[in-house]
Amino acid sequence: MRFKFEDLIIWQKGMDLGESMNSLARAFPNDEVFNLSSQLKRASDSIALNISEGSILQSGKEYRKFLGYAIRSIGEVVTCLHKAKRRDYISEQDFQTYYKNCFDLMNMTIAFRNKINE
C-alpha cells in the first residue's frame, strides 16, 4: 500500500532536499535559529508537502496550483542559499551543489506541471 505521490521523483527529490537543508540549517549560527535557519527549513519542507497535498483529491487545475507553490518554495530555498553564502555559512562549492539540486528539481517540477491538464 502506497500513496501515488510517493512514486513521484519530484516528491522523492523534494524530500531529499528538505532533509539536506535541515542538516545545513542546523550548522548555522544560533542567532539565525528564528531567522534564516527557520525560513530555509520551512521553505524546503514546503516543496514535498505541496507536491503531496496537490496530488490527493484535487482537480488538474488545483494540482497545478500546488505544484506552483512547490516551485515558488524552491525559489525561496535558493534565496536562502544565497543569503547563507553571503554570510559565509556555506562554501561556494556547497552552494553550487545545492543550487544545482534546486535548479534541476525546479525544471523537473515545471515539466511535470506542464503535463497535467486543467
Phi, psi and omega in degrees: 000128180213154169278145183302321183295337181294340178273350181285128178298324180295325177291316180299314179292325175297319176297314179298317180297319178301318179291321178297316181290326176297314178297317180298313183297329179296338181272354179290160178301154182301330182287356176262359185306316182262007181241255187297319179301312181297315181296318180297317179296313182295316181295317182289324176292329182297334182299299181294325179299316180289325177298315181290316181298319181291338185277346187255120175054038179242150171289168177302320179297315179294319179300315179300323179297315180293324175295326174297321176297319179297318179297317178295326177295325175299319176300321176297317179299315180300318178295320176298321178296319176299316178300316181297321179292316180297330180268008179061036176269338178225154179281164176299321180296314178297318178304312182298320179296310180295321180300314179297318177301317179294316181298315179296316180296321178299312181296321177295319181291319177297315180298318178297315181299321181293342180273350182271126179280143176281000000 
